[in-house]
Amino acid sequence: MQDPAEFTRILDRAVQIARRNHSEDGVGSAHLLLALVEICEETAQKLALLEVTRERILEHLDLESDSPHAVLPVDFQLNLKPENSRPNTNATNGEQDRILRIIDAARNRAREGLRVLEDYARFVCDHADASRLLKELRHELVDAEQLLPPATLRARNTESDVGTQITVPREILRESLTDVVLANCRRVQESLRTLEEFGKLLQPEFAARMKQLRYQSYELEQLLASDSLSVPVTDDSSNRHRRLQQASLYLLVTEKLCRLPWQEFVGQVLSTGIDVLQLREKELNDAELLRRARWIGAACRDVGTLFIVNDRPDIAVLADADGVHVGQDELPPADARTIIGSHRLLGVSTHDTQQATAAETAGADYLGVGPVFTSQTKQFTEYAGLDYVRAAARHVTIPWFAIGGITPDNIATLQQAGASRIAVTAAISQSDQPAAAVRQFREVLETPAR
């Protein structure tokens, strides 16, 4: 209560009520409470939520009776001292306006994020408990905002907010329901942290409540991501399979084969919209391999390119890759699947129809079919050649990519043998203009074979 005059009016009214009640002990807590309810409408509304109403107080006082009365039980503090509810005055007026702008923006983000999560729990998961908890959290946030100065809303200045014009690619891309849930969980948590930190400059009690709400939000994130909600992971899986079905050009990246620095090379090929990119590094230590996989994975997600890690399902999971690719002498497909889960893609290199059948049976999502021609990437004593391409076209039922020594000049031959998807390494990696090389491959692929 910031108005001393209002405080005086409440005390005067409490004295009048005590006299009417013939109280020999003077003004009691019930008299003060009734006066507060009668004079302060905002406080009356809050007390009503606790079932402390004017009617209940009057009933307790029993104004027609001369009998003494017990103190009305109230489980909160009135905080009638004006200084208890005043904002921190250490900030100047200009600073306080800027703080209020920050708080206004953060509370809006938090409310919006909570509403998205509540709708998800309600309409997607049909989970009554999660919906209720999210609704309560949102209402607790709104209730805590009453501790803020009334000037908070007036501090809003959307027109001059430089942040309204800033966007990043990942902000406008959501590939699955899981992405939506995680993004909004982060939005809520970050907003509550902002409210907590800047709230300390204005109202410590508000900051403390934001801290508690933030802890609750962490628990809710765990609930939303738990099996009990049946959060569908199939959205990631179906999205990846759809993109795999549409893919026709698959690029393998090995640093020692790149004419350009590997990061520059990856940036150029991704700018062309390459369908699939595989990181194939056999000589890097694990720490560097993981660092590189995470960097490339993030770059691929920004443009919608599928990202595959060669040979290492553990690195694929840690880097949040779209899948892993294993060879005939590497981890068996079934074991790789155990590590990456059902929602990531599993590719297998095959050299004949028997291996292709075994890979399909083991649950592969796509195959490498080859080597078709002489390759600079791997040396083989025997080449599967075009005969295997023709056999794959007849018998393989999942997507497959012809691989091995492929250039724009031999694509037509591959197409005549039944191939519609290709995997390439050297012909693009060794170009000093890799983006142009990708476009050339794409143009030839889209030209019907004669």
N, C-alpha and C positions, 0 to 999 in steps of 0.2 A: 504494500500500500504506500504510494508515493505522495499522497495529498494529506498533509497534517490536518487540514480543516475537515476532511472526510473522517479521519480518525477521531477527531473531537466529536463529530456528530454521532458516530457509533457509540462512543462512551456516554454521551448525553442520553441517547435513546435507551441504552442499557440501564442507566439510572432510573429513567421513567418506568421501564418494565419492572425493575426490582421493587419500586415503590408500589406499583399497582399490585404486585404479587405479595405485598406485605412481608418482604424478606427481611428478617431480623439480622441476617448475616451480611447484609449489603449486596453488592453486585457479584453474582456468581457466573460461572462459565456459560451456563445455559442462557442467562440474560444477555451476555455479550454475543453469544452465538445467534440468538434471535434478532438482536439489533443488526448484526452483520448481514444476516439474510435479508432483512427488510430494506437495508440501505444500499448494499452492494449487489447489484443484479448478477454480475459475472461470478462472484463468489457463491451466490445462491445456486447458480446452475451447476457449479462444480460439486457443491455439497449434495445437491439432489442426486448426483450420480452415486453417492455413497449412502443414499436413502436418508440423509439428514435434511428433512424438509421443514418448512415453517409449521406445518400442521403437527409434525411429530414433536417438535420442540414445545409447542403450545400444550400438547397433550401431556408431555413430561412435566411441564411447569404446573399444570392444573391451576390456572389462575383463580378459580373460584374457591380453592382450598387454602387453609392457613397452615397446613402441615409442612414440615421441613422436607426438602427434596434432596435426593442424591445427585451427584454431579453427572450430567449427561455424558455418556462415554463417547469420546471422539478420538480416532486413531490417527490424527494428523496435527501438524503445528499450524497455528493461525498466522505466525510471522507478522504480527501487527506492527513491529518496529519499522518505520519507513526505510531505514538504511538496509534492511534485509532484502528488499526487492528492487533496490535501485541498481541500474547497470554500473559496471565498473567505470569510474570516471577518470581513469588514468589516460584513456585515449582522448585525443582532441576531437572536435566536432567533425573535421574533415576525415580523420582516421576512422571515426565511428561510422560515418556514412559508407566508407569503403568496406568496412567489416560487415555492415548490414547488407551490402550488395552481395558479398561472398556468401553470407548465410542464406539470403533469399534464393540465390541460384542453387546452392547445395540442397536446401530443403525441397525445392521443386524436383531436382534430380532424384532424391531419395524417394519422394512420394510416387513419382512416375515409375521408378524401378520396382517398388513394392507392388504397385498396381499390376504391372506386367507379370510378376511372379505369382500374384494372387490369381490372376486369370488363368495362368498356366496350370496351377494346382487344381483349380476349380473345373476348367473345361477340358483340359487334356488328360489330367490324371484322375479326375473325379475323386479327389482326396479331401474329405471334409475337414480333417484335423489340420492339415497343412493350410488349407484355405482360411480356416478360422484363425490360426496363429499369425498368418500374414496380415489378415484384416486387423487383428488386435495390435500388431506392431505398427501398422499404418496409423491407427487411431491414437496409439501412444505417442507417436511422433507429432501428430496434430495437437494433442493435448499439451505436450511439452513446449510447443511453440507459443503457448500463452504466457510463458515466462519471458519472452523476448519483448523488447520495446515496441510500441505500436508503430514506430517509424520504419520498421523492417520492410513492410510492403512498399512504403513510399520511396524507399531507397532504390527500388528496381529501376533500371535504365537500359532496357533492351536495345534501343536504337544505337547506343554508343558502346555496346558490348562487343569487343573485337572477337570474342570466342564464337559468336554466332556464325561467322563466315569461315571458320576453320573446320575442315573435315579431313579424315585420313581414309585410305582405301578399305581397311578392315572394319571401319565404323559402319560402312554401308553394306557390308556383306555378312549374311548369316546363312550358313550352309545346312543347319539342322536345328531342331528344337533344343538340343543340348547346348548349342552355341548361344541361343537366345537366353536360356536359363543362366548360363555361366556369366554372360555379359551383363545381365541385369543384377545378378548377385554382386558382381564387382562394382557396379554402379552404386548400389545401395551402400555397400561397405565403405567405399571411398568417400561418398557424400556424408555419411555419418561421421567419418573421421574428420572431415573438414568442419562439420558442425561442432564437433567436440573441441577441436583445437581453437577455432576462432570464437566459439562460445565462451571459452575461458576468459576472454577479454571483456565480455559483456555481462555474463550471468553464470557464475560457477555451478549453480544448481542445474541449469540447462545443460551445461557441458557434461556434468556427471550423468544425467539421464541419457545423453547421446552415447556415452561410453557403454552404458548398459544395453542400449538398443543395438549397438554395434556387435557386442558379444552375442546377443540373441540372433543377429543376422548370420553369424558364422554357423550357429547350430542349425538354422533353417536351411543354409546352403547344403549342409551334410544331409539333411532330411530330403531335400529336393533331388539330390544326386543318389539317393539310396535305392536299393532294389525294392523297398516297400512302396515306392511311388510308381514302380514299373516305368521308369524314365526310358523312353525308347532310344536304344542305340542304333536301331535299324535305319534311322534317317541318315546317319553318316554312311552306313553300309550301302543303302540303296542309292544315295547320291554318288558315291564312288563308283558303284557298278554302272550307273547310268553314264557317267563321264567316260568310264573305260570302254563301254560299248560304242561311244561316239568317237573314240580316239583312233587316229590313223598314223600319227607320227610320234615315235618314242625315241628319246635321246639319252644316251649314256654319257656321263661326264666323268672323265679321269684327268686330273691336273696335268700329268706328264704328257698327255696327248694334245693339250690345248696350246694353240699358238699364242693366244692372249692370256693375261693373268686370269685365273679361274673365276674370280668374282666378276670381273668385267665380262668374261665370256658368258657366265650364267645370266647376268643382267641383260645382255644383248639378245640371247635366245628366248628369254622369257618375254621380252617385249614383243615378240612375234606371235605369242599365243600358242607355243608348243604344247602338245597335248599331255605328254608324260615326260618327266625328267627323272633319271635314275642316277644317284650318286654311287659310283663304282671306284672305290679306293682300297687297294689291298695292302698298302705299305704305311698308312698313317697309324700313329698310336691312337688308343681309344679316346683319349681326351680331345685330341685334335679332330678325330673323326666325328665325335659327338658335336663339338662346336661348329664344325662345318655343316653337319646335317641340320642343325637347328637354324643356321643362317639361311641355307638354301630352302629349307622347309617353310620358313616365314616368307621368303620371297615368292615361293610357288603359291602359297595361300593367297597372297595379295593379288595374284592375277588369275587364279583358278586353275592352275596346272597341277596335275596329280604328281606327287613326290614319292619316289620309291628309293629305299636303301638296299644296296646289294649285300647279300650274304649275312647281315647282322640284324636279326629280329629284335634283339635287345636295344640296339641303337635306334631302330625304327620306332619303337615304343617311346623311348626317352625323348626323341626328337619330334614326336607326334606326327610321324610321316603317314602317308596314306597307305603304305604297304611295304613289303619286303620281297626281294627276288632271290631265289636260291638256285644253285646249280646241282648237277647230278652227284658231285663229290662233296657237297656241303651238307648243312643240316637237313635231315629228312623233312619233307613238306608237313607231315603231321605234327612233328615237334615244333616246327616254325609256327604253325597255326596255334599251338598251345600258348606260345609266347605272345603273339600279336593279337589274339582274340578273333572273334568272328566278324568284327566290323571293319577290319583292315583287309587290304588286298594281298593276295599271295600269288606271286609269279614263280614259274619253274622253267628252267632251261631244259629243252628236250632235243634229242638228236635222231629219234626214230619213233615210229607209231607205238611201239611197246611202251616206251617211256612216256609218251603222251597219254596213253590210256591209264597208266599207273598214276600220273600226276593228276588227271581229272578225278580218278577214284579217290585220291588222297585229299581232294578238296581245293585244288588250285583254282584261282579265279581267271588266270590267263597263262599262256605259254609263250616261251621263246622257241621259235622253230628254225633250226639251222645247225651249224653254219651253212649258208647257201653258197657263198663265194669265199675266196681267199680273204682273210681278215688281218688287219694290222693289230687288232686288240688281243686276240688269242690265237695260238697256233694249234692246229689239229692234225693228226695223222690221216684222218679221213674226214670227208665233208659230206654232210647229209644231202646237199645239192637240191636241185629242182624236183627230183623224184619225191623227196620228203615233203616239199611244199605242196605238190599235187595230192599226196596222201592226206596231209593235214586238211586241205580244202574239202576232201571227201568225208573225213571221219571225225575231226575234232569239233566239238559242239560249243566250246567256250572261246572267247576272243584269243587270237594268237597273232604274234608279230614275227614276220620273217626277219632274220638277223644274220649278219656276216658278210662283210665286203660290199654293202649296198651303196650304190651311187645313183645319181639321177639318170645315168645312162642305162642302167640295167633294171630300172623299175618296171618298164613295160614288159620285160620278160617275166618278171615276178607276177605281174598282174595276169598275164596270159596263163600262168601256172595256177592261178586261183588266189593269190595273196592280195589282201586289201589293206593290210597294216604292216608297217615296217619299223624296225629299230635300227638306229644309226649311231655310230661313234665318230670314227676318223674323218669321214667326208665332211662333217660339220665342224668338229673340234679343231682340225688343222687349217681351217679357213681363217684368213685375217679379217673376214667380214662374215661372221657366223650368222648374223640376222639375215643377210642376203642369201646365204646358203640354205637356211631353213625355208625361206620363201620359195626358193627354187625347187626344193623337195616337195613342198606343198603344192606348187603349181603342177608339177609332173604327176603327183598322186591324183590330183583332181581331173587330170586329162584321161579320158577313157582309152584303154589299150586297144590297138587296132588288130 
